[in-house]
Amino acid sequence: MSTTQQRVAIVTGAARGIGAATALRLAAQGRAVGVLDLDPDACRETVEKITADGGTALAVGCDVSDTDQVRDAVRQVAAELGPPLVLVNNAGVLRDNLLFKMDETDWDTVIGVHLRGAFLMSRACQSYMVEAGFGRIVSLSSSSALGNRGQANYAAAKAGLQGFTKTLAKELGKFGITANAVAPGFIVTDMTAATAARVGVGFDDFQEAAAAKTAVGRVGAPEDVARAIAFFTADEAGFVSGQVLYVAGGPLN
Ligand code: NAP
């Protein structure tokens, strides 16, 4: 018999893309899921899919870079579903530009959503995890953490999340809490579609070019990433912490 219990998970940025796939996957494994995104109405589709499959989910509107909204959202999930013991820091934005054209707003927005957002969400959830003696935190890094032209802000945030993850692993391990990062390569979502549009390339051609540079000869789907996240969040994964798993269809070098 699986030892996975019905624990409550929060997935940020879960209205679509990797976050939505992750929310569905965790729900299918028996988690009740707090589906967080900027617009609660946008979370409805994810919540409806989960409940149609017999799962439990709650749509919550929250800007993860806002301290008060994060506090209120986490409290709402705890009150309506139960203490959040699994957290997936997935919410993300892009504001790509070459350094000489990147303004302070581009920088602050990206650092704010990814790094400050992961910090605020993890801090708000850790008290429930410490009390339970169990917790799983997974943050979305990226292959861009290794450096990517036009993404100084995003690469800094995604590399920062790796250091953040390793530090949480060291601080929180004695409370039964693990922290890991998943670093996707090219995944087909609205985010990569927007990048294709920004550089003026059709999305099909953009995907074909990315697939040609990938060892397995294809681009990734949100479910490829959700499966890796699900591994780290499993009750049985308690001896795996502080790791960064690249989900990129091959080695990156
Ligand atoms: P996506 O389709 O653009 O979805 C991101 C979600 O996050 C959107 O629903 C977005 O809401 C939400 N969001 C943005 N800012 C937020 C905020 N301040 N508070 C709460 N939610 C917010 O992106 P994705 O491709 O699934 O990416 C998910 C994560 O994986 C991101 O962290 C991304 O950096 C990372 N990643 C993606 C790829 C890839 O190839 N797709 C590769 C490596 C890493 P709105 O739509 O309202 O803005």
Residues whose N, C-alpha, C, O or C-beta is under 5 A from the ligand:
A	BS01	NAP	G13 A15 R16 G17 I18 G19 D37 L38 C62 D63 V64 S65 N90 A91 G92 V93 V113 L140 S141 S142 S143 P184 G185 F186 I187 T189 D190 M191 T192
